[in-house]
Amino acid sequence: MKIYWSIKSIPELSALPARERKTRWEAAFSRTRRNWKAWVALLACALIGGFGALAGRELDMGVAGALLGGALGGFMLWQLLVVITRRHYRQILLGKPSPKAPPPNA
């Protein structure tokens, strides 16, 4: 499995200038809010953070457990969101018009 550290590591966006890369990513990523898989990934992130907080309390580590759980959950959330975005919104990342989009006004 490939690890995506930033949007520059996404293959569809890696060759683009920074401004274009950011524009395309934001256009595609904004649509993930309507995808149920993204909400499940967010729930999993919260559960991992909560588990880290519980483990930290039980091991007398204080806030360190919550920080570790939150960091791990956030990392996993980012990876899942990139995969969801690439799979469902690849045409936007590539700069192709969406088949459902209305034609531009002349």
Residue frames as a rotation matrix with the C-alpha (Angstrom) as fourth column:
MET 1
0.579 0.816 0.000 0.00
0.816 -0.579 0.000 0.00
0.000 0.000 -1.000 0.00
LYS 2
-0.290 -0.643 0.708 1.31
0.611 -0.694 -0.381 3.42
0.737 0.322 0.594 -0.95
ILE 3
0.036 0.231 -0.972 1.51
0.906 -0.418 -0.066 6.05
-0.422 -0.878 -0.225 1.77
TYR 4
0.201 0.143 0.969 0.40
0.650 -0.760 -0.023 9.55
0.733 0.635 -0.245 0.79
TRP 5
-0.386 -0.446 -0.808 2.28
0.906 -0.346 -0.242 12.12
-0.171 -0.826 0.537 2.86
SER 6
-0.473 0.248 -0.845 0.91
-0.102 -0.969 -0.227 15.14
-0.875 -0.021 0.484 0.97
ILE 7
0.648 0.761 0.003 -1.14
-0.062 0.057 -0.996 15.96
-0.759 0.646 0.084 -2.11
LYS 8
0.232 -0.648 -0.725 2.10
-0.959 -0.276 -0.061 16.12
-0.160 0.710 -0.686 -4.09
SER 9
-0.738 -0.542 0.403 2.53
-0.505 0.839 0.203 12.37
-0.448 -0.054 -0.892 -3.55
ILE 10
0.236 0.868 0.436 -0.80
-0.007 0.451 -0.893 11.63
-0.972 0.208 0.113 -5.30
PRO 11
-0.454 -0.578 0.678 0.08
0.610 0.353 0.709 10.37
-0.649 0.736 0.192 -8.80
GLU 12
0.261 0.638 0.724 -2.64
0.962 -0.237 -0.137 12.33
0.085 0.732 -0.676 -10.62
LEU 13
0.978 0.210 -0.003 -1.40
0.207 -0.960 0.186 15.59
0.036 -0.183 -0.983 -9.09
SER 14
0.471 -0.853 -0.225 2.35
0.569 0.098 0.817 15.11
-0.674 -0.513 0.531 -8.75
ALA 15
-0.340 -0.675 0.655 3.38
0.933 -0.157 0.323 16.71
-0.115 0.721 0.684 -12.06
LEU 16
0.447 0.636 0.629 1.20
0.705 -0.683 0.190 19.82
0.551 0.358 -0.754 -11.69
PRO 17
-0.537 -0.540 0.649 2.23
0.033 -0.781 -0.623 23.25
0.843 -0.313 0.437 -10.41
ALA 18
-0.924 0.068 -0.375 1.35
0.381 0.173 -0.908 23.85
0.003 -0.983 -0.186 -6.76
ARG 19
-0.690 0.694 -0.204 -1.60
-0.574 -0.697 -0.430 26.17
-0.441 -0.180 0.880 -7.42
GLU 20
-0.174 0.612 -0.772 -3.24
-0.831 0.329 0.448 23.84
0.528 0.719 0.451 -9.97
ARG 21
-0.647 -0.136 -0.751 -2.61
0.172 0.933 -0.317 20.83
0.743 -0.334 -0.580 -7.71
LYS 22
-0.942 0.281 -0.185 -4.32
0.132 -0.197 -0.971 22.57
-0.309 -0.939 0.149 -4.80
THR 23
-0.471 0.798 -0.377 -7.28
-0.857 -0.515 -0.021 23.69
-0.211 0.313 0.926 -6.94
ARG 24
-0.188 0.381 -0.905 -7.93
-0.556 0.718 0.418 20.21
0.809 0.582 0.077 -8.32
TRP 25
-0.796 -0.146 -0.587 -7.49
0.335 0.701 -0.629 18.57
0.503 -0.698 -0.509 -4.92
GLU 26
-0.871 0.485 -0.080 -9.95
-0.194 -0.488 -0.851 20.94
-0.452 -0.725 0.519 -3.25
ALA 27
-0.284 0.787 -0.548 -12.51
-0.949 -0.151 0.276 20.40
0.135 0.599 0.790 -6.01
ALA 28
-0.178 0.174 -0.969 -12.33
-0.215 0.954 0.211 16.61
0.960 0.245 -0.132 -5.65
PHE 29
-0.854 -0.260 -0.451 -11.88
0.338 0.381 -0.860 16.48
0.396 -0.887 -0.237 -1.89
SER 30
-0.775 0.604 0.188 -14.92
-0.614 -0.647 -0.452 18.69
-0.151 -0.465 0.872 -1.22
ARG 31
0.005 0.810 -0.587 -17.10
-0.802 0.354 0.482 15.97
0.598 0.468 0.651 -2.73
THR 32
-0.643 -0.287 -0.710 -15.98
0.076 0.899 -0.432 13.33
0.763 -0.331 -0.556 -0.23
ARG 33
-0.860 0.369 0.352 -18.38
-0.471 -0.309 -0.826 14.82
-0.197 -0.876 0.440 2.32
ARG 34
0.132 0.961 -0.241 -21.19
-0.989 0.111 -0.100 13.14
-0.070 0.252 0.965 0.39
ASN 35
-0.033 -0.234 -0.972 -19.51
-0.435 0.879 -0.197 9.73
0.900 0.416 -0.131 0.48
TRP 36
0.856 0.468 0.220 -20.49
-0.394 0.316 0.863 7.38
0.335 -0.825 0.455 3.28
LYS 37
0.563 -0.714 -0.415 -17.04
0.669 0.689 -0.278 5.79
0.485 -0.121 0.866 3.31
ALA 38
-0.333 -0.675 0.659 -15.51
0.128 -0.725 -0.677 9.12
0.934 -0.141 0.328 4.32
TRP 39
0.254 0.508 0.823 -17.88
-0.772 -0.405 0.489 9.36
0.582 -0.760 0.289 7.29
VAL 40
0.961 0.018 -0.275 -16.98
0.113 0.885 0.452 5.82
0.252 -0.466 0.848 8.37
ALA 41
0.096 -0.995 -0.011 -13.30
0.672 0.073 -0.737 6.77
0.734 0.063 0.676 8.14
LEU 42
-0.258 -0.126 0.958 -13.95
-0.400 -0.889 -0.225 9.84
0.879 -0.441 0.179 10.32
LEU 43
0.739 0.575 0.352 -15.75
-0.582 0.279 0.764 7.70
0.340 -0.769 0.541 12.89
ALA 44
0.735 -0.542 -0.407 -12.83
0.548 0.829 -0.112 5.25
0.398 -0.140 0.907 12.90
CYS 45
-0.229 -0.828 0.512 -10.44
0.266 -0.559 -0.785 8.16
0.936 -0.043 0.348 13.47
ALA 46
0.072 0.345 0.936 -12.47
-0.761 -0.588 0.275 9.32
0.645 -0.732 0.220 16.47
LEU 47
0.949 0.310 -0.063 -12.63
-0.213 0.772 0.599 5.80
0.234 -0.555 0.798 17.90
ILE 48
0.360 -0.898 -0.253 -8.87
0.682 0.438 -0.586 5.34
0.637 0.039 0.770 17.58
GLY 49
-0.353 -0.444 0.824 -8.29
-0.168 -0.836 -0.522 8.68
0.921 -0.322 0.221 19.30
GLY 50
0.446 0.613 0.652 -10.67
-0.790 -0.073 0.608 7.68
0.420 -0.787 0.452 22.09
PHE 51
0.903 -0.177 -0.391 -8.98
0.261 0.950 0.173 4.32
0.340 -0.258 0.904 22.46
GLY 52
-0.071 -0.985 0.158 -5.61
0.481 -0.173 -0.859 6.10
0.874 0.015 0.486 22.71
ALA 53
-0.160 0.090 0.983 -7.00
-0.638 -0.769 -0.033 8.34
0.753 -0.633 0.181 25.46
LEU 54
0.834 0.513 0.203 -8.31
-0.498 0.541 0.678 5.32
0.238 -0.667 0.706 27.39
ALA 55
0.647 -0.667 -0.370 -5.04
0.580 0.745 -0.330 3.45
0.496 -0.002 0.868 26.98
GLY 56
-0.251 -0.762 0.597 -3.09
0.103 -0.635 -0.766 6.52
0.962 -0.131 0.238 28.09
ARG 57
0.209 0.415 0.886 -5.22
-0.830 -0.404 0.385 6.84
0.517 -0.815 0.260 31.21
GLU 58
0.976 0.202 -0.075 -4.85
-0.145 0.874 0.464 3.15
0.160 -0.442 0.883 32.08
LEU 59
0.452 -0.882 -0.131 -1.07
0.765 0.459 -0.453 3.24
0.459 0.105 0.882 31.56
ASP 60
0.607 -0.137 -0.782 -0.66
0.540 -0.651 0.534 6.49
-0.583 -0.747 -0.321 33.54
MET 61
-0.398 -0.736 0.547 0.67
0.908 -0.231 0.351 8.25
-0.132 0.637 0.760 30.44
GLY 62
-0.310 0.349 -0.884 -1.70
0.180 -0.892 -0.415 11.19
-0.933 -0.288 0.214 30.74
VAL 63
0.495 0.538 -0.682 -2.28
-0.446 -0.516 -0.731 13.08
-0.745 0.667 -0.015 27.52
ALA 64
-0.505 -0.800 -0.324 0.42
-0.707 0.168 0.687 11.18
-0.495 0.576 -0.650 25.62
GLY 65
-0.668 0.319 0.672 -1.95
0.393 0.919 -0.045 8.29
-0.632 0.234 -0.739 24.89
ALA 66
0.459 0.879 -0.131 -4.60
0.399 -0.336 -0.853 10.63
-0.794 0.339 -0.505 23.50
LEU 67
0.276 -0.441 -0.854 -1.98
-0.712 -0.690 0.126 12.40
-0.645 0.574 -0.505 21.38
LEU 68
-0.783 -0.604 0.151 -0.66
-0.384 0.660 0.646 9.12
-0.490 0.448 -0.748 20.05
GLY 69
-0.358 0.746 0.562 -4.17
0.634 0.636 -0.440 7.80
-0.686 0.198 -0.700 19.36
GLY 70
0.583 0.589 -0.559 -5.19
0.059 -0.717 -0.695 11.06
-0.810 0.372 -0.453 17.69
ALA 71
-0.116 -0.722 -0.682 -2.06
-0.799 -0.340 0.495 11.12
-0.590 0.602 -0.538 15.54
LEU 72
-0.878 -0.187 0.441 -2.56
0.025 0.901 0.433 7.52
-0.479 0.391 -0.786 14.46
GLY 73
-0.004 0.967 0.253 -6.26
0.670 0.191 -0.717 8.09
-0.742 0.167 -0.649 13.79
GLY 74
0.508 0.153 -0.848 -5.54
-0.312 -0.884 -0.347 11.28
-0.803 0.441 -0.402 11.83
PHE 75
-0.548 -0.776 -0.311 -2.89
-0.649 0.160 0.744 9.54
-0.528 0.609 -0.592 9.74
MET 76
-0.749 0.325 0.578 -5.26
0.448 0.891 0.079 6.68
-0.489 0.318 -0.812 8.95
LEU 77
0.326 0.909 -0.261 -8.07
0.409 -0.384 -0.828 9.14
-0.853 0.163 -0.497 8.13
TRP 78
0.136 -0.356 -0.925 -5.84
-0.685 -0.708 0.172 11.01
-0.716 0.610 -0.340 5.65
GLN 79
-0.856 -0.511 0.085 -4.81
-0.314 0.642 0.699 7.78
-0.411 0.572 -0.710 3.93
LEU 80
-0.449 0.767 0.458 -8.41
0.692 0.623 -0.365 6.59
-0.565 0.153 -0.811 3.62
LEU 81
0.443 0.645 -0.623 -9.65
0.117 -0.731 -0.673 9.96
-0.889 0.225 -0.399 2.36
VAL 82
-0.284 -0.605 -0.743 -6.98
-0.755 -0.337 0.563 10.07
-0.591 0.721 -0.361 -0.33
VAL 83
-0.936 -0.040 0.350 -7.92
0.128 0.888 0.443 6.57
-0.328 0.459 -0.826 -1.49
ILE 84
-0.040 0.996 0.077 -11.64
0.698 0.083 -0.711 7.48
-0.715 0.026 -0.699 -1.52
THR 85
0.360 0.142 -0.922 -10.97
-0.309 -0.914 -0.262 10.71
-0.880 0.380 -0.285 -3.41
ARG 86
-0.623 -0.666 -0.411 -8.75
-0.632 0.118 0.766 8.99
-0.462 0.737 -0.494 -5.98
ARG 87
-0.833 0.297 0.468 -11.21
0.394 0.910 0.125 6.17
-0.389 0.289 -0.875 -6.54
HIS 88
0.030 0.997 0.073 -14.40
0.849 0.013 -0.528 8.21
-0.528 0.077 -0.846 -6.84
TYR 89
0.819 0.302 -0.487 -13.23
0.116 -0.920 -0.375 11.58
-0.561 0.251 -0.789 -8.19
ARG 90
-0.077 -0.928 0.366 -10.31
0.633 0.238 0.736 10.69
-0.770 0.288 0.569 -10.45
GLN 91
0.166 0.188 0.968 -11.77
0.951 -0.289 -0.106 12.65
0.260 0.939 -0.227 -13.39
ILE 92
0.978 0.174 0.115 -11.61
0.133 -0.945 0.299 15.86
0.161 -0.277 -0.947 -11.32
LEU 93
0.516 -0.853 -0.077 -8.04
0.072 -0.047 0.996 15.17
-0.854 -0.519 0.037 -10.19
LEU 94
-0.244 -0.599 0.763 -7.07
0.812 0.304 0.498 14.67
-0.530 0.741 0.412 -13.84
GLY 95
-0.662 0.006 -0.749 -8.80
-0.152 -0.980 0.127 17.90
-0.734 0.198 0.650 -14.85
LYS 96
-0.895 0.426 0.133 -11.45
0.277 0.298 0.913 16.23
0.349 0.854 -0.385 -16.98
PRO 97
-0.526 0.769 0.362 -15.02
-0.796 -0.596 0.109 17.55
0.300 -0.231 0.926 -16.86
SER 98
-0.730 0.358 0.582 -17.44
-0.191 0.711 -0.677 15.47
-0.656 -0.605 -0.450 -14.87
PRO 99
-0.883 0.428 0.193 -19.96
0.367 0.374 0.852 13.59
0.292 0.823 -0.487 -17.04
LYS 100
-0.019 0.928 -0.371 -22.77
1.000 0.020 -0.002 14.92
0.006 -0.371 -0.929 -14.80
ALA 101
-0.458 -0.221 -0.861 -21.60
0.404 -0.914 0.020 18.53
-0.792 -0.339 0.508 -14.96
PRO 102
0.698 0.712 0.076 -23.65
0.427 -0.328 -0.843 20.92
-0.576 0.620 -0.533 -17.11
PRO 103
0.142 -0.660 0.738 -21.89
0.953 -0.110 -0.282 22.37
0.268 0.743 0.613 -20.16
PRO 104
-0.498 -0.394 -0.772 -20.17
0.638 -0.770 -0.018 25.72
-0.587 -0.502 0.635 -19.55
ASN 105
0.626 0.742 -0.238 -22.00
0.437 -0.587 -0.682 28.88
-0.646 0.323 -0.692 -20.65
ALA 106
-0.017 -0.626 0.780 -20.70
0.999 -0.043 -0.013 30.43
0.041 0.779 0.626 -23.86
